[in-house]
Amino acid sequence: MPVCSLILAICLSGVDDRLRGFVEHWCLDCHQGTGAKADLDLGVLLDRIEQGERPDSLWRMLTRLERGDMPPPDWDQPPRQSVQSVIGELHAMRARLSEGPSPRTIARRLNRFEYANTVRDLIGVEIDPVQSLPVDEIGSGFDNSGDVLSVNPLLLEKYLLLAETITRRALPRPGELNSEAVRYEGNRFDASGKVRARGSSWFFTSRGRVEVALDVPVSGDYLLRLRCAADQAGPDNARFVVRLGSRVVGRFEVDAPDRTPADFEIPLSLDSGPARCSVSFVNDYFDPDASDPSERDRNLSLEWIDLVGPIRAAYPSSFQRRMAAEHGTPQSPRALRAWLVDLLTRAWRRDPRPGEVDALHALALREDGTWNRVEIALTALLVHPNFLFRIEPEGIEPGSSGSSVERPLTGFEIASRLSYFLWSSMPDESLMSAARDGRLETAAGRAEQIERMLESPKSEALSRHFATQWLQIRTLDQRLPAADLFPEVEPELLSSMDLETRRFFDELLREDLPVDRLLDADWSWLDERLARHYGIEGVTGDAFRKVFVDPPSDGAGLLRHGSILLATSNPTRTSPVKRGKWVLEALLDDAPPPPPPGISGLPEDGEVAPDATLRELLERHRADPNCAACHIRMDALGFALESFDAVGRQRRVDGLGRPIDDRGELPDGTIIEGASGIRDALLQGETRAEFMRSLARHLATYALGRGLDPRDDEVIDRISESFMKTPTLRSLIHEIVESRLFLYRPSSVDAMIELRSTD
């Protein structure tokens, strides 16, 4: 019998009759059979519980009972004593379940961002993970979840090719080589917008774009060189943006005088094959009434683009210089072995065993030539499971026949967990030294390292990878709204929105501010582009600076950020449903269930009932009893954000000129109005505790690289209680790291590296 089932059977003894009686009397009218509301069949669930299956849906039931959502307010209500009795039994069941073994641990593959950061810190080679590696799957809300980071043959092939490319860049040879330059100009470009050909150049009279297909002969490093000129006018110089595909690779300002050409360069790592490159003029200016004719019109011209490469790094590279300074040139077998010990220690994030060094040394010595030996060894390291995976071996009891036991992590394993949690990269020398001498096995040693790591610029990884996924804005660059309705929203603005939220989160972390500021801060970080979008004056230039809300009472932190408001809208209009769902998921960790089968969404503007307001459409939607239970709370939260349009600007009227109604009524009758109403509701009483616990659960999920389980709840509760006493992100990080979840390797089935074949 599986351990989980055994624990569950023990948990359920003595509670089945009371729980079954309550569910049968008060719940099964709606939650049974093929038409079970919220897709929750409690009759089947009870039968499965008796068979020892995991009761995940019971925790949804517990949450609804505690909040008073179920049974619905307009139905007959059970005696309060009965509800409290069932709530108590469910809590007791969860507590007993938490005494069992923690969820299994698997070997976690580095995701593509962790891989790129680790290569950078290991050998000083920068690669673009978005261009070089496929998108990682998402598990439990994050792309570092071990359960979904599998390896298939295609990815293995990518790793091998990438390892060879990285190694060539890290190990240039003396006397290598000259690069070619291929020029693209004239009719090789396609143009869109207000752009016209002028000889072999392209002239931008207003916002527009030209695009060309670059021919990349072999994978490697290249230099993209552009020659541009401008007619300057207005307060700013002409600016343009360069993209490869949809990815921005360069933003430039032409500060040369009128029509004086200037060259602009972008270093790139490119894969062989065609690459679509585009140039966009982004800040047109036209004032026909300016007294000085030269100040009336700002334009841009592009003469040509050169693709230079492939480029080899100059010999010796920074990696070769550093290693030679520490170990000498690897010409002798002894010096080569010193190089390999250094590389193995840092690449595998632990001290290597002599046999491991011997095997790699023997492999290298098969090659002729000093750098060929280092190259084959480094390539082998970069495709080895000990590099690609964070492996924490099982704890095996002496004399046992392979049975696994929970064990404390070693210092090196703690170092890896800390570095990939806070930096999304490998441990540095200070962290490895602390692991080696035992300091990471003490609370004081861990606390010292955490504070040091959070002061490092590399801790920006928390805002880039945790905050953007927690807040569901990771793919904001792919969320351009309808161009005919919002022509002013361009990729550059989306980039500014993303950076606003990351800068804001990073400030709370670095300044150790209370996490309440996430929801009530009366400031944010803006550049000129974003300030203009929000209608805020007095902000000039591309640099981000702290800007305060006026009046301060309107401060609502993240709830006013364009990144979130746009990400939770439809391309043509706002979506109270998506915005309310976001509040429940991201801020309260209370995601509503998926809609029942056959329930259609709301129409886009003008499809039906063109004069109906969103509120009226949603009221019709809630008239369906299958929808009402979830939507009554979700819609109320979404309505409170209706004073912001689909791209995050404040508004007083909707698209048809009707006054905005941004009030919502929660199931308990509480009226919330505007973003400040949500702020006040979330930061008071029990709901504030829900918000704190939600943040703790999300950050713990990210830190552990796995989804949480009911068996984790007791530890998460303790973390949350301590966090609420000192409610800062730093405090929460310390609490998570000091928890048993972080410091122990849970019991599990054998850790497996899965090689899944794909069809």
N, C-alpha and C positions, 0 to 999 in steps of 0.2 A: 504494500500500500504506500503511495507516495507520501513523503513527509508532510507536505502541505495539507493533504487530505486528512492525515492522521491528526494533525494539530487542529484542523477545522472540526473534525468529529468531536474532539475533546471540548472545543469551545462551545459547540452547540448542545452538549448534553444538559438537560434540565431547563432549556429555554424554548424548545420547539413548540410545546403546547400553547404557551402564552403568546408567542409570536404568531403562530399559525392562526390562533383564534382571533387575534386582533386584525390580521391581514384579511382573513376570510370575511369578517363582519364589516370592516370599514373600507377596504381597498379593492376587492375583486370585482365590484360592479363596473369599474372603469379599467382595471389593470389585469385583464385576463383574456385569453383567446387571441384570435388573429387580429382583432381590432383594438388590442390593448393600447391605451393612450400612452404617449411618449415612448412607444415601443418597449414598454416595461411590463412583461407578463409575470406578475408576482406569484401566480399559481405554479407555473413551471419553475420559477426560482426556488420556491419552497421545496419542491420535489428534488431539485438538484442539490440543494443544501443537504438534504438527508443522505444523498449519495456521496457527500464529501467534497463537492466542488467549491471553488473559491467564491466568496459572496460579495464580489465587487459592487454589485447593484444595491446591496444592503446599505452601503455607505451613502449612496444617493438618497435612499429612503430615509436614512438617519438625518441627513441635512435638511430634507424637506420637512420632516416632523419637527425638528428643532426650530426651524424658521417659521413654522406655522403655515406653510404654503399648502400642506395637505393634511386632511382633506380640504378641498377648496372652500373659501370662506362662505359661499352661498349654499353649501351642503350641510346636512346634519353633522354635528361635531361630536366626537367621542368624549367621554369624561376626561378631564385634564389628568386625573390620577392614572387612567389607563395609558394615556400618551406618555406620561413621565415614566411609567413602568417599562414600556417598550423601549423608550430612549435609553433608560438605564441598562436594560438587557443588551442592547446593541453596543453601548459603550463597553460593557463588561466583556462582550464577545471580542471586540476589537482589541481590548487590553490583553486578553489571554492570547489572542493571535499574535500580538507583538512580542510575546515571550518566546516564540518559536524562532527558528533560524531565519536570518535575513534573506532577502531575495538573492538569487544566484548572481555571481559575477562572471562575466565572460571577458576574453581578451579583446580590448577595445582598439580598433584600428584608428590611427590618426585620421581626422577628417582633412579635407583638402587645405583648409586654412592652417591647421596645426602642422601639416606636412610642410607647407611653404615656410612657415615661421621657423620650424625646426631646422630645415635646410639652411636658412639664412643664418641662424645662430650657430650652427655646426661648422659651416665652411664658408660663410660670407657670400653666398650666391643668392641673388634675389630672383624668384620666379613668380609669375602671375598665376595663382591657383585657379582663378576663374577661367583663364584661357587654357591652362595646362591639364586640368583634371575635371572629370565629370562631376555634376552636382551630387552632393551627398543626400541620402534620404533623411527625412525628419522623423524622430521618434520621441514621444512625450514632449513635443514642442521644440526640440533642439536637434541640431545636426551633429552633436557629439555623443549621441546615445549609442552605446555599444550594441544594443539589440538589432539595430538596422545597418550598422557599418560593416556589412559583409564584403567579401572580395570575390569577384568573378574573373574569368579568364581575360576578358577585355581590359579590366582594371589592372590586372597583373602585367599585361603587355604594355599598358600606359606607364606603369611604374618602371619597367625595364628601360623603355625608350627615354623616359625622363631622367633616370639615373645616369644614362650614358651622356645625355646633354649636359646635365649639371656637372658631371665629372670633367668633361672637356672644358667647361668654363672655369672650373676651379683649378685646373692643372694645365695652363698654357705652356707650350714648349718654347725654348729660345729660338728666335729667328722666324717664327710663324708670323706671317702672311699679310697680304694686302687685301683690302675689301673692294668690291665693285660698287658703283653707284648707278642705279637705273632711274631715269627721269620720266615723270608723268606730267603731261601738260596738254593744253589744247583740247582736241576732240576726244581724248581718252576719258574725259570726265562726263558724268551725267549731272544735270543741274535741275534744281527745283526751287520755287519761290522767285523772288525778284533778283535774278542773276542773269547776266548776259556775257557772251564771249566778246573779248576785245583783243584781237590778234590771237596770240597763244595764251593769253591770260584770261582770267574770269573776274568780272566786275560785279560786286554786290551793291545794288542801289538801295536795298532794304534788307530785311531779314530773309535769308535764303540759305541754300546748301548746295554744295557740289560733292560728288561721290565718284570714287574710282576703285577698280579692282586691282589691288597690288598682287604681283606674282612673287611669292616667297619660294625661292628654289630649294632651300634646305632649312630644317629647324635650327634656330640659333638666335644670337643677339644681333639686333639691327639698330640703325639710326634713321629715324624719319626726319628729313630736313625740309622745311617749307619756306618759300620766299613770299612775303606779303608786304603790302603797302596800304596806306589809308589816306582818305581825305578827312581831316579832323574837324569836328564841330561840337559845340556844346561843352558841358563841364567835364566830360570824360573822354579818354582815348578810345579808339575802336578796339573791340574785343572779339575774339573768335575761339571756337571750341573744336577740337579734333577728336574723332571717335574711330575706333575699330569695331565694326558691328554696332552694337548699342552701347558699348563701353567707352566712357570718356577717358582718353589717354593724355590729353593736354588742354589747358586753358591759357590763353595768351592775351596780352595787351600790346597793341602796336603803339609804342611811344615815340616813334620816329616822326619827323615833320611830314607835312603833306607830301604824298606820293614818293617818299623816300623809301626804297625797299629795305627790308630787314629780314634776316634769316632766323628761323626758330627751329630748335632741335628737340626730338623726343627719343630717348633710348627705349627700345622695346625687345621683348623676347617673343619670337614668332614661331609658330609651327609651319611646316612646309605646306604649300597649297595656296589657293586664293584667299585674300583678306580684304574685306570691304572697308575702305577708309573714306571718311567724310569730313568736310570742313564747313562749319556753320558760323555765319555772322550773327552775333547775339544781341548787340546793343545799338540798333539803328537810332538815328536822331535826325529830325527834320523840323526846322523852324523857318518857314518862308518869310517871316516878318523881321528876322534879325537885320539890324542896320548894317552890319558887316557881311557882305555876300559870302565871304569865306567861312562864316560861322553858321551857315544855313543848313548844310547837309553833311552828314557823316557817312562815309562809304568805305568799303574794303575791297582790295583786289588781291588775288592769288595768282602768282606767276607760274609756279611749278611746285611739285613735290618730288624729292629724291628719296629713294630707298637705298640705304648704304649698308652693305653687309654681305654675308655674315661676318661679324666682328669678333675676333678672339681677344680676350683680355691680355693686357700687357704682361710679359714675363718679368719677374715673378708676380703672381697674384698675391693679394693680401693674405690668403690662406697659406700659400707656400711660404711667404715671409714669416708669418707667425710660427708655423710649425718648425721651420728651419732655425729660427731664433731659439726655440725651446729644446729641439732635439737634434739639430744639425741636418745637413742634406742627407736624404735617405739612400745614399749610395751603397753603404755597407749593410749586410744583413742585420747587424746590431742596431744601427740607426733606423732602418726600416721597421724593425720590431718596436722601437720606441714610438714611432709614428702610429703604428697600428694599435698599441696599447692606449695611446691618447684618444685616437678616433673611436675605438671600441667603447671606452669608458663613457665618452660623451654621447655617442650615437645610441648606445643601448641603455644609457641613463643608470648605470651601475658599474661596479668594478668587474671586469671580465675574469673568467677563470683561465688558468694557464692553458688548458686544452683548447679553449676557444681562440686564444691568441695564436697557438701553434697551428691550428687549422687554417686561419686566415694568412698567416705568415707563409705557410707551405704553398697556398694557392698563389700568392704574389710572386714567390721565387720561381714559379714555373715560367714567368715572362722574362723576356730579355729587355734590358733598358730600365733605368731608374724610374722614370715617370710612368712607363707602362706598368710597372709593378704596383706603384701607388694607385694608378687608375683602375686596375682590375680589382684591387682590394677595396677601394672606395665605392666602386660600382656594386660589388657584392654586399657591402654594408648597407647601401641604400635600398636594396631589395630584400634584405633579411627580415624575417618576422619580428626579431627583437628591435628593429628600427621602426617598422611600419605599425607595430602593435605595442600597446602598453600591457605587458603580460605580468600578472601577479599569480605565481604558482599556488596550487592548493596547499593547505596545511594538512599534513598526513601524520597521524598518531604513530609513534614508534611501535613496531610490531603488528600494526594493523594491516589488513589486506586491501589497502587503497581507500579506506573510508576517509571522507573529508571532514575537517573540523574548522571552526572559526579560529582565526589567529590574528594577532596584531601585525600591522604592516611593518616592514623593515624601514630603516631610514631612507634608503634609496627610493622605495615605493612611495613613501610620504612626499619625498622631494618631487617625484613625477606628478603625483596628484596635485600638489600645490602649484607647480609651474603650469600645468595644463589648465587648471582652474583659473588662475589669476592672469596668466600671460598667454595662454593658448600656444605654448612653446615649451622647449626642453629646459631642464634646470640649468642655471648658470654655475660657475665655479664656486661661488659662495654657498649656494644651496647644496651642491654636491659635497663640499667640505663639511657642512653642518650635518649632512647625512652620514658621512664617513666617520665622524668623531662622536656620533650619538646624540648631538644636540636636538635633532628633530624628533627624538623619542621622549623629549620633555616638553611640557606645556610652555615653559618660558622660552625655550629655543624655537618652538614653532611660532610663538607670538612675535618674537624678534624678526624672524624671517618674513612673516606676513606683512609687518609694517614696512620693512625694507622694500619688499616687492611692490607694495601698493604705491610707493613713492617713485618707482621706476616708470619711465614713459611706456614700457611694455604693458603696464596694467590697463592701458587704453583698450586692450583686447576685451575687457569686461563690457565696456560700453558698445564696442563694435559687434561683439558676438553674443553676449548675454542679453544686453538691454534691447537690441533691435529684434531679437527673436522673441523675448518675453513680451514686448510691446507690439509684436506682429507687424513690424515695418521693414523687415529684412529685405523684402523684394519691392521696396517703394519705387526703385528706378524703373520697374516694369508696370507702374500703375498710372501712366499718363491718362488724364481724363479726356472726354470728347473734345477734339480740337476745335470743332465749330462753336462749341459753347464756352470753352475756356482756352482761347488761343494763346493767352499770355503764359500759360503753364507749360514750361519747357523742361527738358531733363536737368538743366542747370538749377532751376528752382527746386526740383525734387531733391537734388543733391544738397542744397542749402537746408531744406526741411529736415533731411536725415541728419545733417551735421548739427542742427539746432538741438535735436533731442539727445544726440550723443554727447555734445558739450555740456548740456544741462545735467545729464546723469553723471558724467565724469566729475563735474564740480561737486555734486553731493558726495561722491565717493572721496575725492581728494581733500575736501574741506571738512569732512566728517559731520555733515549736516543731518538733522533729523529727517527720516524718510517721509514724514508728513509733508515736507516741502515738495515731494513729487506731485502732490495734489493741491497745495495751497500757495506755492511760490508766486510772488508778484513780480517776477522777472524771468527773462529767458536770454538766449544768446542769438543775436541776429547779425546778418550782413546787410548791405544796402539792398540787394535783390529781394531778400525775404522781408525786410522792413517795408519796402515799397509795396509788396504784395499784401501785407497786413494793414497798409494804410498808416504806417508810423513814420513820422518825419524826423529829420535830424540825424539819420544814419547814412554815412557815405563810405564807399569803398568796399573791397572784397573781404576785409578783415572782420572776423566775428568779434562782437563786444557785448557786454552785459547791458541789457535794456530793461527798464522797469515798466510795469503795467500802470496805466493811468485810467481810473483811480486804482489804488492798491487793493481795494475791497473786491475788485474783479479778478484778482489773482487766483488762478486755478491750475497752476503747474502744467502737467502734461495734458490736461483736458483741453487746453487751448492750442496745443501744438498742431501745426498744419500737417505734419507727417501722419499723425494718428487720425485726424479728421478726414484727410484725403484717403488714407488706406481703408477706412471704414465707410466709404461712400461708394456709390455706383458711378460709372463713367459720366452719367448725365445728371445725376441728382444725389441728394443726401439719402442716407438709409438709416432711419431710426432703429431698425431691427439690427443691422450690422453694428451700429454704435453701441446699442444696449448690450448686444452679445459680447462685444469687446470688453465692456466694463465688467460683465460677469466672469468672462474667461480670464482676462489678464489681471484684473485688480482684485477679484474675489475668489478666483480658482473654483468657480461654480458654473462650468460650461453647461448650457442647456442641452438636452438630447437633440439629435437630428430630427427634422420634421418628419411626421408620419408619411408613408408612401402615398403618392397621389395628390399631395398638397402643393399647389403651384405658388410661386412667388408673386410679388407685386409687379404690375406692368411698369415699363419705363414711361417717362413723360409722354403724354399724348397718345399712347396706345389705346387706352380706353378711358372713359370718364375724364375728358381733358380738364374739366372744371373742378374735379374732386381734389381736395387737399390730401397730403400724405396721411394726416391724422384720420380723415374720413375713410381712406382706403384701408388703413390698418384696423379701424373699428369694424369694418365689414369682415376683415380677415379673422379678427378675434371672435366674431360671432360663431365661427365654427368651433364647437367644443373641443375638437382635437387640437386646436391651436391656442385656446384661451389660457390654459394653465401656465405655459411658458411665456407667452407674449405679454401678459399683464404686467410683469415686472420688467421684462426686457424692453418693451416699447416705452415704458415710462422713463427709463434711463436714457433711451435714445432721443425721445422728444426734448429732453432738457438740453440737448446739444444742437437743436434746430436753429439757434441763432448764429450758427456757423454754416456756411455753404459747403458745397461738395469739395472745395479746394482749400477750406480752412479759413476763409475770410468772414469777419463778422458781418451780419446783415440784419436789417429790420423788416424786410419784406421778402417774399419768395419770388420765384421766377415769373409769376403772373402778377406781381405787385400787391399781393395780399399780405397783411401784417403777420409776422411770425408769432406763433404761440409756442413758447418753449417751456411749458409746464407739463409735468407728468405726475401721476398719482400711483404710488407704490401700493402693493397689496394690503398693507396695514393702514391705508388711508393717508399716509404722509404725502404732502404735496412738495415736490421739488421743482425749482424754477431756475433754468440756466445752468451753466457749468458750475457756478458757485453753489447752486443747490445740490448738485452731485457731490461736490467737494465737502459740503457740510454734512451730508448724509453719510459719506464714507469715513469721515474722521471723527465720528461720535460713537460712543458706547460700544456695543457688541460688534457693530459693523467695522469699526476701526480694528478690532481684534481680528476679524475675518480678513481685512486687507493685509495686516501684518503677517498673519499666518500664510496667506496666499503668496506674498513676496518670499517668505521663508521657504515654502514648498518649491516655488519656481527656481530660486537660487540653489537650493539643495539638489534639485533634479539636474541642473546644469553642472554643479560641482562634482556630483557622483557619476555623471555620464550614464544614467539609467533612470527609468521611470520609478516613481515611488510606489509603495505597496502598503496595504493595511498594516503589515508587520512593522513598517517604519513609523507609524503614526505616533506612538508613544514618544519616540525620540524627537520627532518633529514638533510635538506639543511642548516638550521641554525647551527646545531651541526657541520656539515662538515666545514662550513665557519670559525667557531671559532677554530676548530681543526687544520685547515691549518695554522692558525696564531701561534699556539704553538703545533707543530705536534709530540707529544709524547703519548704513551699509557696512561700514568697517566692523561694527559690533556683530552684525549678522554673519559676516565672513568668519570672524573668530569663533563664533558659536558653532557654525557648521563644521569647521576644521577640527574643533575639539570634541565633536560628537563621535560616538561609536560607529556611526555609519561611515564616517570618513577615515577613521584610524584603524579599522579592522577589515580584514578580507573575509567577506561572508562565506558561510558554507554554501556549497553549490554542487551541481553535477560538474563533471570535468569541464574545464574551460576549453572551448573549441574554437579554432580558427576555421570559419566556414568558407569553403570554396564552392560557391553556387554557380552552376552553369545556367546560362540564359538561352532562351529559344531565339 
